[in-house]
């Protein structure tokens, strides 16, 4: 994974990430599916990482139809996003167009952040999927440090703490990102 802008196209290398994690807002940690162990596993809340690249994608689930949604990764929300399910292509368009589509209630804007993370005693190429409160926290952090360009230096980033929040009757934990070195 390059730290420079990639060109898009239908051909190219497969995704080199070894781990795909998302923020667990209930347990304040990163969670991922381990295919070999066939089990959900976790990474420590304060797992340090260096940002390599950021892309935009869409993730979601339609509970009544028992159908998961995913999409291609694009550089900007104004690029064409193709939302797919087990049934094939569900919808195409920019994020703005998708927000008013028939599947809008079942999808979420997701930031796909490629990182080099310290997992145990080794470093791995990982993909952190940020949506909901973790996406909001990430956007605030990036703005605080001076924008996207500030991410691509030698900064090591981690979740410094998780803050408990409440929306209606739902209690969740939002990460607070920070530069650790």
Buried (B, 14 or more C-beta within 10 A) or exposed (E): BEEEEEEEEEEEEEEEBEBEBBBBBEEBBBBBEEEEEEEEEEBEBBBBBBBBBBBBBBBBBBEEEEBEBBBBBBBEBEBEBBBBBEEEEBBBBBBEBBEEBEBEEBBBBBBBBBBBBBBEEEBBBBBBBBBBBBBEBBEEBBEEBEEEEBBBEEBBBBBBEBEEEEEEEEEBBBBBBBBEE
